[in-house]
Amino acid sequence: MKIAAEKIVPIDFDSEELPYEIRELRPVVFKEETSYWCLLGPDVETGILGNGETVSDAFEDWLKMLRKRLKSTDDRDEVANFIRDSLTASNRKIW
């Protein structure tokens, strides 16, 4: 999914204040009208998407969707496989 550069919210992914999953996976955060969106994946249909009134709310919703997706998917889900591989490589597991 192509997101216009002016909509993307810069995030310091090295900040220790961010949850581990966000620091490791680095989802894109963007603003659309009055909502913030957090996306990991090729598009909103197949990726993991969270939203909220603030960046923190979007991150919180995204983490909830991430955990739900990892618990309810199979080996054919490329986004979930990428997440599992990424977190396993860093010796962390969230599902």
C-alpha positions in Angstrom: 0.0 0.0 0.0 1.4 3.4 -1.0 0.9 5.9 1.8 1.5 9.6 1.0 4.7 10.8 2.7 2.9 13.8 4.2 0.5 11.4 6.1 3.3 9.3 7.7 4.0 10.1 11.3 7.7 9.8 12.3 8.3 7.4 15.1 11.4 6.8 17.1 11.5 3.0 17.0 14.5 3.0 19.2 12.6 4.5 22.1 12.5 2.1 25.1 9.1 3.5 25.9 7.6 1.7 23.0 6.4 -1.9 23.4 8.9 -4.5 22.2 6.7 -5.7 19.3 6.5 -2.2 17.9 10.2 -1.5 18.2 11.0 -4.8 16.5 8.4 -4.9 13.7 8.3 -1.1 13.0 4.7 -0.8 11.6 4.0 2.4 9.6 2.0 5.0 11.4 0.0 7.5 9.4 -2.8 10.1 10.0 -6.0 10.1 8.0 -8.3 13.0 8.8 -8.7 12.8 12.6 -7.5 9.2 13.1 -4.1 7.6 13.5 -3.5 4.3 11.8 -0.8 1.7 12.4 -0.2 -0.9 9.7 2.1 -3.8 9.1 1.7 -5.6 5.8 1.2 -4.9 2.2 -2.3 -3.3 2.5 -5.2 -2.9 5.0 -6.9 -6.0 3.8 -4.1 -8.5 4.4 -2.0 -6.6 6.9 -2.4 -5.9 10.6 -4.2 -2.6 11.2 -4.9 -0.6 14.3 -6.4 2.8 14.8 -7.1 5.4 17.4 -7.5 9.1 18.2 -3.8 9.2 19.2 -0.7 7.4 18.1 -0.7 5.6 21.5 -4.3 4.5 20.9 -3.4 3.3 17.4 -0.4 1.3 18.8 -2.6 -0.2 21.5 -5.2 -1.3 19.0 -2.5 -2.6 16.6 -1.0 -4.7 19.4 -4.4 -6.2 20.2 -5.0 -7.0 16.5 -1.5 -8.5 16.3 -2.0 -10.9 19.1 -5.5 -11.9 17.8 -4.1 -12.5 14.3 -1.2 -14.7 15.6 -3.6 -16.8 17.7 -6.1 -17.4 14.9 -4.1 -17.9 11.8 -2.4 -20.8 9.9 0.9 -21.3 8.1 -0.4 -19.8 4.9 -0.7 -16.3 6.4 2.4 -14.5 5.1 2.2 -11.5 7.4 1.8 -13.7 10.5 4.7 -15.9 9.3 6.9 -12.8 8.9 6.0 -11.7 12.4 6.7 -15.1 13.9 10.0 -15.3 12.1 11.0 -11.8 13.1 10.2 -12.3 16.8 11.7 -15.8 16.9 15.0 -14.4 15.4 15.1 -11.9 18.2 14.4 -14.7 20.8 11.0 -13.2 21.7 7.6 -14.8 21.4 4.2 -13.1 22.0 1.7 -15.7 20.9 
